[in-house]
Amino acid sequence: MKKIIMTMVGCIWMMAAYAQGPMVRLSNGVEMPQFGIGTFAVPSNEVCKEAVLTALRAGYRHIDTAHAYMDERGVGDAVNEFIAEGGCKREDIWVTSKIWPSEYSDPTAIDRMLRRLNLDYVDLVYPHQPVGDIKTVWHNLELAVKQGKVRTLGLSNFEVPGAEKWFQWCMDSTEIKPVIMQMECHPYAQRIEKRKLAKKYGMKVECWFPLGGAMSQGALLKDPVIVKIAKAHNVSPAQVILRWEIQEGLLTIPGATNPDYIHENIAAAQGEVGGKPFALTAKDMKQIRKLNKEQRFFNATYEQAKGLANMPVTDAVGF
C-alpha cells in the first residue's frame, strides 16, 4: 500500500511539473521554471495584469518584469489574484525583476520594488545594465538575499563588449555569486562564446528576445529552415524556436499579451501541441544551430548604455 501511495504522489508531482514545463536547478541549489512570460513593452499595468493572469491560468509559473518596464504592479496584481483564486501558492511562482542603474546606490530600491509588486519577496533580481554604481547595488542585493527579500541574483546585459571588467568583478569579488546570465539569444544570435563563459562559472543562460523581438520584423519566424521544420511537425515557427531553446537547455521568456500566443508558447515548452507530443529531432536541432550568425537585433553599445546610468525611472505607484 505504501508503495502504491508513493507512486501516486510521484505521478501527481510529475503531472504538475509537466503542466508548467521543465524545471532547471541553478548552481545555488534553487530550482526555477525554465520557461516563462516576459513583460517588456507591455502598454500598461492593466494589460500586463491580464496577460500574466492568462499565463498563470495556462500553467506558466515564471514571470519576468523590470522597474524600467513600468508594469511591476500589473505582475504583482496578477500573481496575488491567481493565488487568491486558489491557483497555487506563492512559492510555486517565480517572479523576476530588475533594478535600473539610476537606483543602484539606493538602499531602499528592493523595498520599493516589493511595494510595487505587492509581494513579500522576489525570486530573482538582476542589475539591468552593466553601468552605474555596480559595487553598491551588489552589496545591497546581497543584503536583500540575507534578509529573505530576494532568493537569487543574476546579471542582465553584462555580456556586452566593454562590460568585461564588471562581469569579472561580480564573479571574483562578491560573496553571493550571480547564477544566471540574461542576454539576447535566439537562433540567429546563439551567443556561443558567451554561453561557454556562463558554463565556466556554472551560470544558466536566459534568453530575452527569444523570438527576435519587434526589431527583427519577424525575421526568425519567416526563416525558410524554421518554417520547413514547423510544417513537418504541424506547429508554428514560434513553437519551433521556443522548443529549440528549451532543448538547448536555455531559459526562455517570450513576451505576449494575445491569449492565443500565450497558450501556443507554453505548449511548445510543455512538449505537447494539439494533444500530440512535440519534440525536435537531432537533425532539426542541428539545422537550427547552423542558422547562427551571431546577429543581434538590439545592438546598443556599452558606451551608449552609459547614458542610462543617470536616467531616472519613477515608481509610478506613489512610493
URLINFEN-V278523 format. One record per run of one state. SS is the DSSP state (H for helix, E for strand, - for the rest). FROM is the first residue (numbers start at 1). LEN is the number of residues. If there is no record, write none. Layout:
BEGIN
ss: [SS;SS]
from: [FROM;FROM]
len: [LEN;LEN]
END
This chain:
BEGIN
ss: [-;H;-;E;-;E;-;E;-;E;-;H;-;E;-;H;-;H;-;H;-;E;-;H;-;H;-;E;-;H;-;E;-;H;-;E;-;E;-;E;-;H;-;E;-;H;-;H;-;H;-;H;-;E;-;E;-;H;-;E;-;E;-;H;-;H;-]
from: [1;2;21;23;26;31;34;35;36;37;39;45;59;62;65;67;70;72;85;90;93;94;100;101;104;109;118;122;128;134;147;150;157;164;173;180;185;186;187;189;190;192;201;204;209;214;217;219;223;224;234;237;248;251;253;255;256;259;271;272;274;276;278;282;290;302;307]
len: [1;19;2;3;5;3;1;1;1;2;6;14;3;3;2;3;2;13;5;3;1;6;1;3;5;9;4;6;6;13;3;7;7;9;7;5;1;1;2;1;2;9;3;5;5;3;2;4;1;10;3;11;3;2;2;1;3;12;1;2;2;2;4;8;12;5;13]
END
